[in-house]
Amino acid sequence: QVQLVESGGGLVEAGNSLRVSCVVSGRGFSDYSMGWFRQAPGKEREFVAAIIWHGGLTIYADFAQGRFTIARDNAKNTVYLQLNHLKPEDPAVYYCAAPPVGRWYSRAWDAMNMDYWGKGTLVTVSS
C-alpha cells in the first residue's frame, strides 16, 4: 500500500515563494511517476505538474510553466513542488498523486487516472 503525505503549505504574500513536499511511504516509490494537482474553492481539481519515476522528464500546466518546479528525491521518497512568484489566483489545496506503477502520461494528467492521493496542503496567498 502506498501512502502520500503533503506538507509545507501556508500563507505567503503575492510574489513570494513556497515549497510544498510530499513524502511517500510503502514500497517502490522510485517506480512511480508523481503528480501535483490543486483545487481551489468552488473549482474542479486541476493538474499542476508531474515528474517521471527517474526524474528525467517533467511536464507542467500552462499556468505553472516558468513559475513552478517539480522535483523528486528517490532516496528520501519525496516529491517537491517549488512555487515561485505566487499570484492571487494560486491559492488552493495542493495534492500529490500517483498513477499506476510505471505509468507516465506525456500530455494530459487526468485526476481520474490517479491511483493514490494525499490529503493535501493548503496554500494561501495574500495580496
C-alpha positions as a Markdown table, in Angstrom:
| # | Residue | x | y | z |
|---|---|---|---|---|
| 1 | Gln | 0.0 | 0.0 | 0.0 |
| 2 | Val | 1.2 | 3.5 | -0.9 |
| 3 | Gln | 0.5 | 6.5 | 1.4 |
| 4 | Leu | 1.1 | 10.1 | 0.5 |
| 5 | Val | 1.5 | 12.9 | 3.0 |
| 6 | Glu | 1.9 | 16.5 | 1.9 |
| 7 | Ser | 3.3 | 19.4 | 3.9 |
| 8 | Gly | 4.7 | 22.9 | 3.6 |
| 9 | Gly | 1.6 | 24.8 | 2.8 |
| 10 | Gly | 0.9 | 28.1 | 4.4 |
| 11 | Leu | 0.2 | 31.8 | 4.0 |
| 12 | Val | 2.6 | 33.8 | 1.7 |
| 13 | Glu | 2.5 | 37.2 | 0.1 |
| 14 | Ala | 1.9 | 37.5 | -3.6 |
| 15 | Gly | 5.1 | 37.5 | -5.5 |
| 16 | Asn | 6.9 | 35.3 | -2.9 |
| 17 | Ser | 7.7 | 31.6 | -2.9 |
| 18 | Leu | 6.8 | 28.4 | -1.1 |
| 19 | Arg | 7.9 | 24.8 | -1.4 |
| 20 | Val | 5.5 | 22.0 | -0.7 |
| 21 | Ser | 6.6 | 18.4 | -0.2 |
| 22 | Cys | 5.0 | 15.0 | -0.4 |
| 23 | Val | 6.5 | 12.0 | 1.4 |
| 24 | Val | 5.5 | 8.6 | 0.1 |
| 25 | Ser | 5.6 | 5.5 | 2.2 |
| 26 | Gly | 5.3 | 2.0 | 1.0 |
| 27 | Arg | 7.4 | 0.1 | -1.4 |
| 28 | Gly | 8.6 | 1.2 | -4.8 |
| 29 | Phe | 8.5 | 5.0 | -4.7 |
| 30 | Ser | 11.1 | 5.0 | -7.5 |
| 31 | Asp | 8.7 | 3.0 | -9.7 |
| 32 | Tyr | 6.0 | 5.7 | -9.6 |
| 33 | Ser | 5.7 | 8.8 | -11.6 |
| 34 | Met | 4.3 | 11.6 | -9.4 |
| 35 | Gly | 2.0 | 14.5 | -10.0 |
| 36 | Trp | 0.8 | 17.6 | -8.2 |
| 37 | Phe | -2.8 | 18.8 | -8.6 |
| 38 | Arg | -4.6 | 21.7 | -6.9 |
| 39 | Gln | -8.2 | 22.5 | -6.1 |
| 40 | Ala | -9.5 | 26.0 | -5.2 |
| 41 | Pro | -12.9 | 26.5 | -3.5 |
| 42 | Gly | -15.7 | 26.0 | -6.0 |
| 43 | Lys | -13.4 | 24.8 | -8.7 |
| 44 | Glu | -12.5 | 21.4 | -10.1 |
| 45 | Arg | -9.2 | 19.8 | -9.3 |
| 46 | Glu | -6.6 | 20.7 | -11.9 |
| 47 | Phe | -3.3 | 19.3 | -12.9 |
| 48 | Val | -0.2 | 21.3 | -12.0 |
| 49 | Ala | 2.9 | 19.3 | -12.7 |
| 50 | Ala | 4.3 | 15.8 | -13.0 |
| 51 | Ile | 7.6 | 14.1 | -12.9 |
| 52 | Ile | 8.6 | 10.6 | -14.2 |
| 53 | Trp | 9.8 | 7.9 | -11.9 |
| 54 | His | 13.5 | 8.5 | -12.6 |
| 55 | Gly | 13.2 | 12.3 | -12.6 |
| 56 | Gly | 14.4 | 12.9 | -16.1 |
| 57 | Leu | 11.1 | 14.1 | -17.5 |
| 58 | Thr | 8.7 | 16.7 | -16.3 |
| 59 | Ile | 5.5 | 18.4 | -17.6 |
| 60 | Tyr | 3.6 | 21.4 | -16.4 |
| 61 | Ala | 0.3 | 23.0 | -16.8 |
| 62 | Asp | 0.4 | 26.2 | -18.8 |
| 63 | Phe | -0.1 | 28.4 | -15.7 |
| 64 | Ala | 2.7 | 26.6 | -13.9 |
| 65 | Gln | 5.3 | 26.7 | -16.7 |
| 66 | Gly | 8.1 | 29.0 | -15.7 |
| 67 | Arg | 6.9 | 29.7 | -12.2 |
| 68 | Phe | 6.6 | 26.2 | -10.5 |
| 69 | Thr | 9.2 | 23.5 | -10.4 |
| 70 | Ile | 8.6 | 19.8 | -9.6 |
| 71 | Ala | 11.5 | 17.7 | -8.4 |
| 72 | Arg | 12.0 | 14.4 | -6.6 |
| 73 | Asp | 14.5 | 12.7 | -4.3 |
| 74 | Asn | 14.1 | 9.0 | -4.6 |
| 75 | Ala | 16.4 | 8.4 | -1.7 |
| 76 | Lys | 14.0 | 10.3 | 0.5 |
| 77 | Asn | 10.8 | 9.0 | -1.1 |
| 78 | Thr | 9.8 | 12.7 | -1.5 |
| 79 | Val | 8.5 | 14.8 | -4.3 |
| 80 | Tyr | 8.6 | 18.6 | -4.2 |
| 81 | Leu | 6.8 | 21.5 | -5.8 |
| 82 | Gln | 8.5 | 24.8 | -5.7 |
| 83 | Leu | 6.0 | 27.6 | -6.1 |
| 84 | Asn | 7.6 | 30.9 | -7.2 |
| 85 | His | 6.1 | 34.3 | -8.0 |
| 86 | Leu | 2.8 | 33.3 | -6.4 |
| 87 | Lys | -0.2 | 35.1 | -7.6 |
| 88 | Pro | -3.7 | 35.8 | -6.1 |
| 89 | Glu | -5.1 | 33.1 | -8.3 |
| 90 | Asp | -2.8 | 30.4 | -6.9 |
| 91 | Pro | -4.5 | 29.7 | -3.5 |
| 92 | Ala | -5.7 | 26.2 | -3.3 |
| 93 | Val | -5.3 | 22.9 | -1.6 |
| 94 | Tyr | -2.3 | 21.2 | -3.3 |
| 95 | Tyr | -2.4 | 17.5 | -3.6 |
| 96 | Cys | 0.2 | 15.0 | -4.7 |
| 97 | Ala | -0.9 | 11.9 | -6.5 |
| 98 | Ala | 0.5 | 8.8 | -8.1 |
| 99 | Pro | -0.8 | 6.9 | -11.2 |
| 100 | Pro | -0.5 | 3.2 | -11.6 |
| 101 | Val | 3.1 | 1.9 | -11.1 |
| 102 | Gly | 5.2 | 2.5 | -14.2 |
| 103 | Arg | 2.7 | 4.8 | -15.9 |
| 104 | Trp | 3.7 | 8.1 | -17.4 |
| 105 | Tyr | 1.4 | 10.4 | -19.3 |
| 106 | Ser | 3.2 | 12.6 | -21.7 |
| 107 | Arg | 0.4 | 15.0 | -22.1 |
| 108 | Ala | -2.8 | 15.3 | -20.1 |
| 109 | Trp | -2.7 | 14.2 | -16.5 |
| 110 | Asp | -6.3 | 13.4 | -15.5 |
| 111 | Ala | -7.2 | 13.2 | -11.8 |
| 112 | Met | -9.4 | 10.2 | -12.7 |
| 113 | Asn | -6.3 | 8.2 | -13.7 |
| 114 | Met | -4.5 | 8.5 | -10.4 |
| 115 | Asp | -4.4 | 5.5 | -8.0 |
| 116 | Tyr | -3.2 | 7.3 | -4.9 |
| 117 | Trp | -3.8 | 10.7 | -3.3 |
| 118 | Gly | -2.6 | 12.6 | -0.3 |
| 119 | Lys | -4.9 | 14.7 | 1.8 |
| 120 | Gly | -3.5 | 17.9 | 0.5 |
| 121 | Thr | -1.8 | 21.0 | 1.9 |
| 122 | Leu | -3.3 | 24.5 | 1.9 |
| 123 | Val | -1.6 | 27.3 | 0.1 |
| 124 | Thr | -3.0 | 30.8 | 0.7 |
| 125 | Val | -1.7 | 33.9 | -1.0 |
| 126 | Ser | -2.2 | 37.4 | 0.4 |
| 127 | Ser | -2.3 | 40.4 | -2.0 |
